[in-house]
Amino acid sequence: MSFNKQVKTEICANKAIKSQEKEARLYGLMLPWLSNQNKDVIFIKSESEETVSEIFKLIEDLTERTLEIEKIINSTKLSVQMNFTMLPLFIRRIIKDDLKVKFINDYCNSEKLRVFFLQGLFLSCGRFSNPQKEYRIEFVLKNQQQVAETIYEHLHNLFFKINLTKRIDNIIIYTKDSETIEEMLTYLGSIKTCFEVMNTKIYKELRNRVNRITNCDNANIDKTICAAEIQIKKILALKKCGKFECLPPKLKKVAELRLKNPQASNSELASMLGDTTRAAIGNSLKKITLLNKN
């Protein structure tokens, strides 16, 4: 199951109980399809069968009658058309009098109904990306600029870090902020998915940290090997010109140890000698290198 479908399944599992809650969720569900509709037939297209089933269930609950609808399955889209008279009275009123923004404000200004409206909106036009690939949650509305701006304003007032953009005819409300995504999923009632996002983020941060440490260690190893090669060349040059035997005993001891352990770090050389430190080894090798500078 995709993360997007998992969120919608979790939302559908949180049933609206009271009539006002059902109305708020149904309005959020149907909002993306309420523009440019005639007064005879309402057309709905969705990739999610759960979304369409939720619409039917809410309409039947609110009208107390069984719907007679026509389903058309085309590719991955599920198309549905229903008679205008089958809709609850408040939906018909919204369409007839163009009250979309008014009802958004009514539901979003109510703490009890806001979450049900946003749940319905996500079911119909929400998308959630796989957090293993990218952090992104969005609402996509077509040709509804004023509606999108109103929803954006209400989400912004909930302290969500969100953005508003337009792509051709689509107006998109979205966020890529992982903390905002976690807060929004929790608010929508998708707790399980929220925990999975948190776990994914922890794993990715831990993996990145390990990679940084590994890269740093590799860089230090390369630096140590490069420095050791230079030191060995200098020591061999001192031996060749006869200056090596003139070195103080301590420097000779360090030099011989370096020749025998060309890939050892200064700390490892210090451990081999047992009576010195990494800094002292470094200073001794630096002195040896400078002796043969000319």
Residue pairs with C-beta under 8 A, 6 or more apart in sequence:
1 9
2 130
3 128
3 129
3 130
3 131
3 193
3 196
4 126
4 127
4 128
4 129
5 48
5 50
6 190
6 192
6 193
7 122
7 126
7 128
7 185
7 188
7 190
7 193
8 48
8 50
8 51
8 122
8 123
8 126
9 50
10 189
10 190
10 191
10 192
10 193
11 119
11 122
11 123
11 188
11 189
11 190
12 50
12 53
12 54
12 123
14 119
14 189
16 22
16 24
16 25
16 58
16 116
19 62
20 112
20 113
21 112
21 113
21 116
22 58
22 61
22 62
22 116
23 62
23 88
23 90
24 107
24 110
24 113
24 114
24 116
24 117
24 120
25 54
25 58
25 116
25 117
25 119
25 120
25 123
26 55
26 58
26 59
26 62
26 88
26 91
26 120
27 90
27 91
27 94
27 103
27 107
27 117
27 120
28 107
28 116
28 117
28 118
28 119
28 120
28 121
28 122
28 123
28 124
29 51
29 54
29 55
29 58
29 120
29 121
29 123
29 124
30 42
30 44
30 55
30 91
30 120
30 124
31 100
31 104
31 120
31 121
31 124
31 125
31 141
31 144
31 147
32 121
32 124
32 125
32 141
32 142
32 144
33 42
33 43
33 44
33 45
33 124
34 91
34 94
34 95
34 100
35 100
35 142
35 143
35 144
35 147
36 143
37 43
37 95
38 84
39 84
39 95
39 96
40 83
40 84
41 81
41 82
41 83
41 84
42 81
42 82
42 83
42 84
42 87
43 79
43 80
43 81
44 52
44 55
44 79
44 80
44 81
44 82
45 77
45 78
45 79
45 80
46 52
46 77
46 78
46 80
46 124
47 76
47 77
47 78
48 78
48 123
49 78
50 123
51 123
51 124
52 71
52 78
52 80
54 120
54 123
55 80
56 67
56 69
59 67
59 82
59 86
59 87
59 88
60 66
60 67
62 88
63 86
63 87
63 88
65 86
67 82
67 86
68 83
68 86
69 80
69 81
69 82
69 86
70 80
70 81
70 82
71 78
71 79
71 80
72 78
72 79
72 80
72 81
73 79
84 92
84 95
85 92
87 95
90 103
93 99
94 100
94 103
100 144
100 146
100 147
101 146
101 147
101 150
104 117
104 147
104 150
104 151
104 154
105 150
105 154
106 113
107 113
107 114
107 116
107 117
108 114
108 117
108 118
108 151
108 154
114 154
115 187
115 188
115 189
118 155
118 187
118 188
119 188
119 189
121 139
121 151
122 139
122 188
125 139
125 140
125 141
126 137
126 138
126 139
127 136
127 137
127 138
127 139
127 140
128 136
128 137
128 181
128 185
128 193
129 135
129 136
129 137
131 178
131 181
131 196
131 197
131 200
131 201
132 200
132 204
134 176
135 176
135 177
135 178
135 181
135 197
135 201
136 174
136 175
136 176
136 181
137 174
137 175
137 180
137 181
137 184
137 185
138 172
138 173
138 174
138 175
139 148
139 151
139 172
139 173
139 174
140 170
140 171
140 172
141 147
141 148
141 151
141 170
141 171
141 172
141 173
142 169
142 170
142 171
143 169
144 171
145 166
145 171
148 164
148 171
148 172
148 173
149 164
149 171
151 173
152 162
152 164
152 173
155 162
155 173
156 162
158 187
160 175
160 180
160 183
160 184
161 175
161 177
161 179
161 180
162 173
162 174
162 175
162 180
163 173
163 174
163 175
164 171
164 172
164 173
165 171
165 172
165 174
166 172
175 181
175 184
178 197
178 201
181 197
182 194
182 197
182 198
185 191
185 193
185 194
185 197
186 194
224 263
224 265
224 266
225 263
227 285
228 258
228 262
228 263
228 264
229 262
230 289
231 258
231 285
231 288
231 289
232 258
232 259
232 262
234 288
234 289
234 291
234 292
235 244
235 255
235 258
235 259
235 288
236 259
237 292
238 244
238 247
238 255
238 288
238 291
238 292
241 292
243 291
243 292
244 252
244 255
245 252
247 255
247 288
247 291
250 284
251 284
251 287
251 288
253 273
254 269
254 273
254 281
254 284
254 285
254 288
255 284
255 285
255 288
257 269
257 272
257 273
258 264
258 269
258 285
261 268
261 269
261 272
264 272
265 278
266 278
266 279
266 281
266 282
266 285
267 278
267 281
269 278
269 281
270 276
270 277
270 278
270 280
270 281
273 281
